[in-house]
Amino acid sequence: MGHAGMAAAAVRYLRSADAPPVAALPRPELRCVGEDERAPIPQADFRRVLGHFATGVVVVTAPATTDDPQAGFACQSFSSLSLDPPLVAFMVGRTSTSWPRIARAGVFCVNVLSAGQGELCRAFAVSGADKFAGVAYDAAPVSGSPRLAGTLAWIDCTIHAVHTGGDHLIVVGRVDALGGEDAPDGPLLFHRGRFGRLEG
């Protein structure tokens, strides 16, 4: 089963769970842009220009299940989405090896990294290693996902929906619990391929 199939299976599973339903808005009328309507954008240009947009950095984690070990990956494509109901979203590449485990768990925790956690971010950006080795964490209160120590904030979620987006998937999470605290060094930022911090 491919990643899209796993995502669809996760959505089917969540729709059958006892979570309170959220009414969906009608789908807008959409159409694809034709091949003759727009010149393709070179990937190098896309990366260079979009790299000017500074983002925060999070680590998305999921608990171990009977079939999978705990999972986690570094992510800069994260956003709040809705206040009522409380929803957040993150984007993950279809080739991610962590995503299938998160999808099968059906839950996740978003850990918002502080400025001093660049090395922690790098550890969760690699593939195939034991990312949790030597990392301090406890269990998020609802999902049981790893809640990393020293982060600025954590958001404990249940997967609400998964949408396709080109070579990525758009994962929407319903927020079940959250917390955070101010830190003197502020958030970890990512800009033009490098980590940074707020000055002020």
Phi, psi and omega in degrees: 000130179284176181299320179297322178294322178295320179297317179298320178297321179297318180294319177299319180298314183293326178293337181269352182284177184270015180295144179296134182290149175242124183294130179271144175285156177300145179291136177288159175286119181236153173214156179282149173282127182292155181302329183269003184265337184210136177290139178296145180267125176301137183300324180297319178293319179301311180297317183296313184288314180293339178294344177288344180274111180284139179229164166281177180228136178231163167243122178266126182236158175219151183284163172292149175237182179295336182256340188226150169285170176299155185229157176191148176208151178282141186213131174253353180263076181227145181203152165289152186233316186212142177271323182222099003283162181287112182230147171232169180215148169221157179249138182224140179295144180297337181271001180301134176276343179278326185304314181303324179290322177294317180299317181291328177291325179080000181218163177199164174234131176265122179253112182276115188282147175269167187301332181273008186251032178299318180294323176298318178299315179299323180296324181273356178269348181275161180245138173093347181269167172280095187292339184266359180299123179074008182262129179277133178199163169230188183265130173300147193293330183258308185276337187077006178294152177300126177252108190288142180286147173081007180278164179285324184203161175220145181228114185265125192224158166250138178297127184257321180197157175226129181237151175278147178209076181065233180274010177236167171246144179256112185256123179256131180242138173272126185281124180257332179198156179198164178192163180188165178210152178290144176231144184297331183266358174072194185277158170280128180248153177233125183211123178053045175080007182227153175280151176207185179214162178289140174249137179172000000 
